[in-house]
């Protein structure tokens, strides 16, 4: 299997249900995060925005990208 296979990518709603629920209790909370950090999420290569009827998908390292952003924001608030 090619390392960039889409096999390990999932619909963002499934990611919330499976992995992201601890941080995003609702789709609305994730959508707010996605609006604020969309460019950075896309640049990470772990988030592909949906087009039309196709839902956005997240890669296998998306958790780390989200945690890095949240940690950075937390350090900024603590300063």
MMTF fields as JSON, N, C-alpha, C and O atoms, coordinates in Angstrom:
{
  "mmtfVersion": "1.0.0",
  "mmtfProducer": "UNKNOWN",
  "numBonds": 315,
  "numAtoms": 316,
  "numGroups": 79,
  "numChains": 1,
  "numModels": 1,
  "chainsPerModel": [1],
  "groupsPerChain": [79],
  "chainIdList": ["A"],
  "bondAtomList": [4, 2, 8, 6, 12, 10, 16, 14, 20, 18, 24, 22, 28, 26, 32, 30, 36, 34, 40, 38, 44, 42, 48, 46, 52, 50, 56, 54, 60, 58, 64, 62, 68, 66, 72, 70, 76, 74, 80, 78, 84, 82, 88, 86, 92, 90, 96, 94, 100, 98, 104, 102, 108, 106, 112, 110, 116, 114, 120, 118, 124, 122, 128, 126, 132, 130, 136, 134, 140, 138, 144, 142, 148, 146, 152, 150, 156, 154, 160, 158, 164, 162, 168, 166, 172, 170, 176, 174, 180, 178, 184, 182, 188, 186, 192, 190, 196, 194, 200, 198, 204, 202, 208, 206, 212, 210, 216, 214, 220, 218, 224, 222, 228, 226, 232, 230, 236, 234, 240, 238, 244, 242, 248, 246, 252, 250, 256, 254, 260, 258, 264, 262, 268, 266, 272, 270, 276, 274, 280, 278, 284, 282, 288, 286, 292, 290, 296, 294, 300, 298, 304, 302, 308, 306, 312, 310],
  "bondOrderList": [1, 1, 1, 1, 1, 1, 1, 1, 1, 1, 1, 1, 1, 1, 1, 1, 1, 1, 1, 1, 1, 1, 1, 1, 1, 1, 1, 1, 1, 1, 1, 1, 1, 1, 1, 1, 1, 1, 1, 1, 1, 1, 1, 1, 1, 1, 1, 1, 1, 1, 1, 1, 1, 1, 1, 1, 1, 1, 1, 1, 1, 1, 1, 1, 1, 1, 1, 1, 1, 1, 1, 1, 1, 1, 1, 1, 1, 1],
  "groupList": [{"groupName": "UNK", "atomNameList": ["N", "CA", "C", "O"], "elementList": ["N", "C", "C", "O"], "formalChargeList": [0, 0, 0, 0], "bondAtomList": [1, 0, 2, 1, 3, 2], "bondOrderList": [1, 1, 2], "singleLetterCode": "X", "chemCompType": "L-PEPTIDE LINKING"}],
  "groupTypeList": [0, 0, 0, 0, 0, 0, 0, 0, 0, 0, 0, 0, 0, 0, 0, 0, 0, 0, 0, 0, 0, 0, 0, 0, 0, 0, 0, 0, 0, 0, 0, 0, 0, 0, 0, 0, 0, 0, 0, 0, 0, 0, 0, 0, 0, 0, 0, 0, 0, 0, 0, 0, 0, 0, 0, 0, 0, 0, 0, 0, 0, 0, 0, 0, 0, 0, 0, 0, 0, 0, 0, 0, 0, 0, 0, 0, 0, 0, 0],
  "groupIdList": [1, 2, 3, 4, 5, 6, 7, 8, 9, 10, 11, 12, 13, 14, 15, 16, 17, 18, 19, 20, 21, 22, 23, 24, 25, 26, 27, 28, 29, 30, 31, 32, 33, 34, 35, 36, 37, 38, 39, 40, 41, 42, 43, 44, 45, 46, 47, 48, 49, 50, 51, 52, 53, 54, 55, 56, 57, 58, 59, 60, 61, 62, 63, 64, 65, 66, 67, 68, 69, 70, 71, 72, 73, 74, 75, 76, 77, 78, 79],
  "secStructList": [7, 7, 6, 6, 7, 4, 4, 4, 7, 3, 3, 2, 2, 2, 2, 0, 0, 0, 0, 0, 6, 6, 6, 7, 1, 1, 2, 2, 2, 2, 2, 2, 2, 2, 2, 2, 2, 2, 2, 2, 2, 2, 2, 6, 6, 1, 3, 3, 7, 7, 7, 6, 6, 1, 7, 7, 3, 3, 7, 6, 6, 2, 2, 2, 2, 2, 2, 2, 2, 2, 2, 2, 2, 2, 2, 2, 2, 2, 7],
  "xCoordList": [0.849, 0.0, 0.893, 1.861, 0.562, 1.28, 1.094, -0.008, 2.151, 2.034, 0.991, 0.482, 0.671, -0.322, -1.707, -2.551, -1.932, -3.205, -4.348, -4.188, -5.485, -6.67, -7.38, -8.383, -6.881, -7.506, -7.678, -8.686, -6.717, -6.755, -7.389, -7.378, -7.933, -8.607, -10.075, -10.624, -10.718, -12.131, -12.884, -12.312, -14.163, -15.075, -14.899, -14.765, -14.899, -14.655, -15.68, -15.353, -16.906, -17.921, -17.563, -17.768, -17.03, -16.581, -15.386, -15.257, -14.508, -13.354, -13.819, -13.285, -14.81, -15.322, -15.874, -15.567, -16.685, -17.296, -16.244, -16.356, -15.228, -14.23, -13.079, -12.634, -12.602, -11.356, -11.462, -10.8, -12.275, -12.266, -13.275, -13.335, -14.07, -15.157, -14.659, -15.362, -13.488, -12.965, -12.764, -12.861, -12.486, -12.249, -13.451, -13.68, -14.208, -15.326, -16.595, -16.858, -17.374, -18.592, -19.698, -20.616, -19.61, -20.635, -19.967, -18.809, -20.72, -20.218, -20.004, -19.081, -20.85, -20.722, -19.392, -18.775, -18.946, -17.671, -16.511, -15.567, -16.573, -15.529, -15.599, -14.562, -16.796, -16.934, -16.341, -15.727, -16.513, -15.918, -14.388, -13.72, -13.844, -12.396, -11.909, -10.878, -12.653, -12.292, -12.335, -11.482, -13.302, -13.357, -12.154, -11.554, -11.813, -10.707, -9.348, -8.47, -9.169, -7.854, -7.83, -6.924, -8.812, -8.939, -7.693, -7.28, -7.085, -5.893, -4.768, -4.088, -4.572, -3.515, -3.835, -2.939, -5.095, -5.485, -5.209, -4.68, -5.563, -5.318, -3.819, -3.348, -3.077, -1.631, -0.942, 0.099, -1.506, -0.912, -0.914, -0.157, -1.76, -1.873, -2.738, -2.864, -3.334, -4.158, -5.645, -6.452, -5.996, -7.401, -7.676, -7.017, -8.656, -9.066, -10.51, -11.407, -10.749, -12.122, -13.022, -12.579, -14.271, -15.23, -15.606, -15.403, -16.145, -16.631, -18.0, -18.155, -18.984, -20.33, -20.858, -20.873, -21.291, -21.862, -20.789, -21.114, -19.529, -18.449, -18.053, -17.754, -18.053, -17.686, -16.177, -15.409, -15.76, -14.341, -13.822, -14.557, -12.551, -11.925, -10.66, -10.02, -10.321, -9.13, -8.208, -8.652, -6.913, -5.897, -5.569, -6.068, -4.729, -4.405, -3.616, -3.575, -3.001, -2.243, -2.972, -2.376, -4.263, -5.049, -5.125, -5.117, -5.198, -5.25, -4.079, -4.261, -2.88, -1.691, -1.725, -1.273, -2.257, -2.369, -3.295, -2.973, -4.439, -5.401, -4.782, -4.893, -4.133, -3.514, -2.42, -2.294, -1.629, -0.586, -1.195, -0.671, -2.282, -2.946, -3.496, -3.323, -4.147, -4.731, -3.64, -3.791, -2.549, -1.432, -0.831, -0.529, -0.662, -0.1, -1.007, -0.53, -2.302, -3.242, -3.201, -3.281, -3.079, -3.032, -1.789, -1.852, -0.661, 0.582, 0.412, 0.889, -0.256, -0.477, -1.373, -1.176, -2.339, -3.246, -2.571, -2.884, -1.635, -0.956, 0.101, 0.507, 0.543, 1.608, 1.097, 1.867],
  "yCoordList": [-1.185, 0.0, 1.247, 1.331, 2.176, 3.442, 4.207, 4.213, 4.858, 5.575, 6.688, 7.061, 7.214, 8.283, 7.744, 8.491, 6.463, 5.837, 6.541, 7.021, 6.593, 7.185, 6.204, 6.556, 5.001, 3.982, 4.448, 4.133, 5.185, 5.616, 6.992, 7.532, 7.552, 8.833, 8.591, 7.556, 9.538, 9.354, 10.668, 11.752, 10.535, 11.671, 12.398, 11.751, 13.715, 14.477, 14.155, 14.209, 13.824, 13.484, 12.176, 12.036, 11.227, 9.971, 10.215, 9.595, 11.128, 11.451, 11.999, 11.618, 12.891, 13.429, 12.301, 12.222, 11.43, 10.332, 9.363, 8.901, 9.057, 8.056, 8.621, 7.988, 9.806, 10.311, 11.701, 11.985, 12.557, 13.958, 14.36, 15.528, 13.408, 13.763, 14.389, 15.213, 14.027, 14.6, 16.108, 16.828, 16.581, 18.007, 18.723, 19.898, 18.037, 18.653, 17.854, 16.834, 18.328, 17.613, 17.726, 16.906, 18.735, 18.935, 19.241, 19.654, 19.028, 19.402, 20.908, 21.375, 21.666, 23.125, 23.574, 24.512, 22.919, 23.316, 23.004, 23.789, 21.875, 21.572, 22.545, 22.995, 22.876, 23.817, 25.177, 25.814, 25.629, 26.899, 26.805, 27.727, 25.694, 25.476, 25.438, 26.022, 24.752, 24.625, 25.976, 26.256, 26.811, 28.157, 28.99, 29.693, 28.911, 29.717, 29.244, 30.065, 27.947, 27.387, 26.648, 25.855, 26.9, 26.156, 26.154, 25.104, 27.317, 27.387, 26.523, 25.822, 26.571, 25.769, 24.272, 23.453, 23.926, 22.519, 21.996, 20.896, 22.776, 22.374, 22.285, 21.324, 23.275, 23.288, 22.087, 21.637, 21.573, 20.416, 19.177, 18.238, 19.165, 17.987, 16.898, 15.816, 17.173, 16.184, 16.524, 15.866, 17.539, 17.949, 18.331, 19.206, 17.665, 17.979, 18.457, 17.67, 19.73, 20.248, 19.591, 19.232, 19.444, 18.851, 19.834, 21.043, 19.291, 20.099, 19.561, 18.367, 20.435, 20.014, 18.984, 19.208, 17.849, 16.788, 15.951, 15.141, 16.139, 15.371, 15.987, 17.179, 15.173, 15.649, 15.848, 15.206, 16.735, 16.902, 15.616, 14.913, 15.323, 14.148, 14.558, 15.559, 13.752, 14.021, 12.812, 11.668, 13.099, 12.065, 11.419, 11.838, 10.4, 9.637, 10.422, 10.018, 11.51, 12.331, 13.629, 14.556, 13.68, 14.882, 15.182, 16.348, 14.154, 14.364, 15.234, 16.188, 14.896, 15.636, 17.083, 17.971, 17.328, 18.697, 19.511, 20.639, 18.937, 19.628, 19.9, 21.01, 18.9, 19.088, 20.144, 20.929, 20.177, 21.208, 22.609, 23.514, 22.788, 24.102, 24.473, 25.603, 23.536, 23.817, 24.118, 25.027, 23.369, 23.63, 25.009, 25.738, 25.357, 26.674, 27.778, 28.76, 27.62, 28.628, 28.685, 29.77, 27.546, 27.521, 28.233, 28.96, 28.023, 28.721, 30.219, 30.994, 30.636, 32.066, 32.689, 33.844, 31.953, 32.476, 32.523, 33.383, 31.595, 31.548, 32.646, 33.009, 33.17, 34.178, 35.528, 36.487],
  "zCoordList": [0.0, 0.0, 0.0, 0.756, -0.829, -0.916, 0.392, 0.94, 0.911, 2.189, 2.178, 3.235, 1.028, 0.946, 0.564, 0.069, 0.794, 0.469, 1.196, 2.318, 0.545, 1.17, 2.096, 2.717, 2.195, 3.031, 4.478, 5.111, 5.0, 6.401, 6.591, 7.697, 5.536, 5.631, 5.927, 5.546, 6.604, 6.909, 6.829, 6.941, 6.636, 6.654, 7.993, 9.032, 7.978, 9.209, 10.289, 11.475, 9.912, 10.925, 11.629, 12.834, 10.874, 11.493, 12.397, 13.452, 11.973, 12.823, 14.165, 15.207, 14.152, 15.407, 16.266, 17.455, 15.678, 16.428, 16.973, 18.108, 16.171, 16.558, 17.393, 18.349, 17.031, 17.609, 18.226, 19.225, 17.653, 18.046, 19.104, 19.489, 19.582, 20.5, 21.799, 22.385, 22.255, 23.501, 23.386, 24.38, 22.18, 21.966, 21.365, 21.653, 20.546, 19.823, 20.112, 19.475, 21.077, 21.477, 20.434, 20.404, 19.588, 18.561, 17.232, 17.18, 16.158, 14.843, 14.772, 14.105, 15.454, 15.438, 16.034, 15.529, 17.098, 17.703, 16.751, 16.652, 16.057, 15.078, 13.914, 13.427, 13.461, 12.345, 12.689, 11.833, 13.92, 14.348, 14.296, 13.828, 14.775, 14.737, 13.292, 12.959, 12.45, 11.033, 10.331, 9.489, 10.657, 10.048, 10.478, 9.664, 11.733, 12.266, 11.747, 11.484, 11.597, 11.272, 9.94, 9.688, 9.094, 7.838, 6.982, 6.492, 6.795, 5.939, 6.501, 5.752, 7.804, 8.434, 8.344, 8.133, 8.502, 8.387, 6.979, 6.816, 5.972, 4.592, 4.33, 3.722, 4.785, 4.572, 5.221, 4.741, 6.292, 6.972, 6.095, 6.343, 5.07, 4.226, 4.83, 4.258, 5.979, 6.665, 6.634, 7.29, 5.88, 5.763, 4.316, 3.754, 3.727, 2.365, 2.421, 2.724, 2.135, 2.22, 1.182, 0.09, 1.537, 0.611, -0.482, -0.365, -1.521, -2.642, -3.02, -3.275, -3.055, -3.407, -2.432, -1.222, -2.966, -2.127, -1.419, -0.551, -1.78, -1.155, 0.175, 0.255, 1.209, 2.538, 2.639, 1.921, 3.528, 3.82, 4.461, 5.154, 4.22, 4.814, 5.558, 5.238, 6.558, 7.362, 7.301, 7.211, 7.353, 7.251, 8.582, 9.627, 8.538, 9.74, 10.783, 11.945, 10.406, 11.368, 11.728, 12.276, 11.414, 11.683, 13.174, 13.569, 14.001, 15.454, 15.913, 16.67, 15.446, 15.843, 15.392, 16.114, 14.205, 13.689, 14.592, 14.966, 14.936, 15.798, 17.163, 17.683, 17.746, 19.063, 19.03, 19.97, 17.966, 17.847, 17.842, 18.491, 17.125, 17.065, 18.442, 18.898, 19.092, 20.409, 21.431, 22.248, 21.393, 22.322, 22.083, 23.028, 20.822, 20.496, 21.021, 21.589, 20.833, 21.329, 22.861, 23.435, 23.52, 24.977, 25.497, 26.489, 24.827, 25.239, 25.066, 25.894, 24.009, 23.764, 24.81, 25.187, 25.278, 26.303, 27.656, 28.48, 27.895, 29.183, 29.298, 30.402, 28.161, 28.178, 28.612, 28.68]
}
